[in-house]
Amino acid sequence: MRLAGKRALITGGLGGIGRKVAERLAAEGATLALADAAAGESPVADARCYVADLARVSECRRLADEVRADLGDIDLLVNCVGVFERSEFDETTEENWDRNVDINLKGVFFLIQAVAPQMRRQGGGRIVNITSIAASQGFATAQAYCAAKGGLLNLTRALALALAPDGINVNAVAPGFIRTQMTEHQWTDDAFIGSLGRMLATRKGYMEPDAIAAAVLFLCSDDAAHVHGVNLGVDDGWLAGISGAAFT
Ligand SMILES: NC(=O)c1ccc[n+]([C@@H]2O[C@H](COP(=O)([O-])OP(=O)(O)OC[C@H]3O[C@@H](n4cnc5c(N)ncnc54)[C@H](O)[C@@H]3O)[C@@H](O)[C@H]2O)c1
């Protein structure tokens, strides 16, 4: 058991990736707090579930306080919260921009700000953010999402430097295309999956969320004790480049 005795807070814990992260961390002995925007069935029997709108700073602070009061100090914080909302240039509204940025970026920062002091007091901790291939590549129809995820990537690096002296490792996992509710409009589209398969060197269309959970577990484990500020791509080679098959 690689995480025996550890207390983990997973945001977006009832989402596709969050659920698998929860299962994986629990299987390694962690005690879990799962936070999401609405109540739902927990993937892990004895996890505590919390409802919080993590676009709001006051909710981030309330969540950190409640989890600490219920479970004690948090050792591991995994930010799986997120929304993908299309935003084409001429159609992007302030509301659309704010949802993408507040949920994917602002709330993540303020939850870390609320949790890190208790990690500092106990001598360290692990924080893992879920970025995206869209943190490093532009997608023309998702400008606000790209801005938020690119911001989250560089925020991860800045926080890694700020918190490393306190024994806190801050890292990110950058998923490629994962089969979850967020991407249902795409993985149910055969033409989309076909073109993705030609573009990726692995010839695969999509990955399952377990692939991300495995990378999160590594970054939470003692094996990653000296890893700070990385953005670990789990993307079937997407960011390595476009496969030759895409041009044939
Ligand atoms: N699925 C993919 O292909 C993919 C690719 C790259 C990055 N990601 C990132 O991975 C993370 C998890 O995505 P997923 O695929 O599991 O999506 P998902 O929609 O299944 O899960 C996201 C979860 O976040 C929760 N959430 C949304 N807004 C919230 C709010 N304001 N407060 C609290 N919770 C809120 C949702 O309720 C949901 O449970 C996200 O950050 C996403 O951007 C996903």
The ligand as a MOL file (V3000), in Angstrom:
LIG
                    3D

  0  0  0     0  0            999 V3000
M  V30 BEGIN CTAB
M  V30 COUNTS 44 48 0 0 0
M  V30 BEGIN ATOM
M  V30 1 N -11.6680 13.9580 -20.6860 0
M  V30 2 C -10.6180 14.4210 -21.3590 0
M  V30 3 O -10.3510 14.0460 -22.5140 0
M  V30 4 C -9.7310 15.4510 -20.7280 0
M  V30 5 C -8.5970 15.8580 -21.4580 0
M  V30 6 C -7.7540 16.7960 -20.9180 0
M  V30 7 C -7.9960 17.3240 -19.6550 0
M  V30 8 N -9.0990 16.9060 -18.9620 0 CHG=1
M  V30 9 C -9.2960 17.4920 -17.6420 0
M  V30 10 O -9.4660 16.4680 -16.6850 0
M  V30 11 C -10.2790 16.9580 -15.6070 0
M  V30 12 C -11.4010 15.9610 -15.3480 0
M  V30 13 O -12.2110 15.9010 -16.5160 0
M  V30 14 P -13.2000 14.6800 -16.8310 0
M  V30 15 O -12.9090 14.2370 -18.2040 0
M  V30 16 O -13.1750 13.7130 -15.7150 0 CHG=-1
M  V30 17 O -14.5790 15.4700 -16.8900 0
M  V30 18 P -15.9160 15.2290 -16.0770 0
M  V30 19 O -16.8730 16.2190 -16.6230 0
M  V30 20 O -16.2900 13.8040 -16.0920 0
M  V30 21 O -15.4940 15.6300 -14.5920 0
M  V30 22 C -15.3340 16.9600 -14.1710 0
M  V30 23 C -15.9530 17.0880 -12.7950 0
M  V30 24 O -15.7820 18.4460 -12.3260 0
M  V30 25 C -16.9830 18.8040 -11.6670 0
M  V30 26 N -17.1600 20.2630 -11.6560 0
M  V30 27 C -17.3930 21.0770 -12.7130 0
M  V30 28 N -17.5560 22.3360 -12.3010 0
M  V30 29 C -17.4400 22.3280 -10.9400 0
M  V30 30 C -17.5160 23.3140 -9.9470 0
M  V30 31 N -17.7680 24.6070 -10.2500 0
M  V30 32 N -17.3250 22.9580 -8.6630 0
M  V30 33 C -17.0890 21.6630 -8.3310 0
M  V30 34 N -17.0060 20.6710 -9.2470 0
M  V30 35 C -17.1860 20.9970 -10.5340 0
M  V30 36 C -18.0830 18.1410 -12.4910 0
M  V30 37 O -19.2970 18.0430 -11.7620 0
M  V30 38 C -17.4630 16.7900 -12.8140 0
M  V30 39 O -17.7860 15.7970 -11.8530 0
M  V30 40 C -10.7510 18.3480 -16.0260 0
M  V30 41 O -9.9300 19.3290 -15.4490 0
M  V30 42 C -10.5460 18.3280 -17.5320 0
M  V30 43 O -10.3840 19.6260 -18.0580 0
M  V30 44 C -9.9630 15.9840 -19.4600 0
M  V30 END ATOM
M  V30 BEGIN BOND
M  V30 1 1 1 2
M  V30 2 2 2 3
M  V30 3 1 2 4
M  V30 4 1 4 5
M  V30 5 2 4 44
M  V30 6 2 5 6
M  V30 7 1 6 7
M  V30 8 2 7 8
M  V30 9 1 8 9
M  V30 10 1 8 44
M  V30 11 1 9 10
M  V30 12 1 9 42
M  V30 13 1 10 11
M  V30 14 1 11 12
M  V30 15 1 11 40
M  V30 16 1 12 13
M  V30 17 1 13 14
M  V30 18 2 14 15
M  V30 19 1 14 16
M  V30 20 1 14 17
M  V30 21 1 17 18
M  V30 22 2 18 19
M  V30 23 1 18 20
M  V30 24 1 18 21
M  V30 25 1 21 22
M  V30 26 1 22 23
M  V30 27 1 23 24
M  V30 28 1 23 38
M  V30 29 1 24 25
M  V30 30 1 25 26
M  V30 31 1 25 36
M  V30 32 1 26 27
M  V30 33 1 26 35
M  V30 34 2 27 28
M  V30 35 1 28 29
M  V30 36 1 29 30
M  V30 37 2 29 35
M  V30 38 1 30 31
M  V30 39 2 30 32
M  V30 40 1 32 33
M  V30 41 2 33 34
M  V30 42 1 34 35
M  V30 43 1 36 37
M  V30 44 1 36 38
M  V30 45 1 38 39
M  V30 46 1 40 41
M  V30 47 1 40 42
M  V30 48 1 42 43
M  V30 END BOND
M  V30 END CTAB
M  END
